[in-house]
């Protein structure tokens, strides 16, 4: 986020029309939602006890090898990187996207290396066969293997509403900062204001459901 703020201040792309700005920003949000879609598919088809947010203590009950994990070894890290780069593109700056991409690559490379060492130790030959067949970063869709379990939509809603709300809210903040820097005025664009309101409402509603009900709990 600090990188994006610095880039907004000093390194604007030469898009000077409001319509051009809006078109660019819509494409960036769509790209971020595309990254989020990768998360949705990955979490929805992942086996219980896997594909978590743990970055320190590794956990894995089983080895995921089908669905998204049949075309790339780290689909969640790929998704997060797409989202981060997409949002860094939103202010149409030239400095932020390569910096964000480089930081994401370095950060997830360290986590992925540690994760793969854990999986190799835990699953042995099964991991070796999978890792030899599936690329680590760049997806190979020709290797797609259909998921071996049904889609778990409750797991998706329970785990992913935070990221969904963030993607909907952030454009308003980025656009507002950009307008303040470029024009010196507080200008809340209606499309991003509406999107942020939807994101905030969805977050509040789903957080209440998660904390106060059992509706999103896994079903046996």
Protein Blocks (a to p, Z undefined) as FASTA:
>chain_A
ZZmmmmmmmmccfbfbfklmmmmmmmmmmmmmmmmmmmmmmmmmpcehiaiabfkbgcdf
bdcfehjllmbcblmlmmmmmmmmmmmmmnopaklmmmmmmmmmmmmmmmmmmmmmmmmm
mnmmmmmmmmmmpcfklccfklpccdfbdcdfklmmmmmmmmmmmmmmmmmmmmmmmmmm
mnopacddfklmmmmmmmmmmmmmmmmmmmmmcklgccZZ
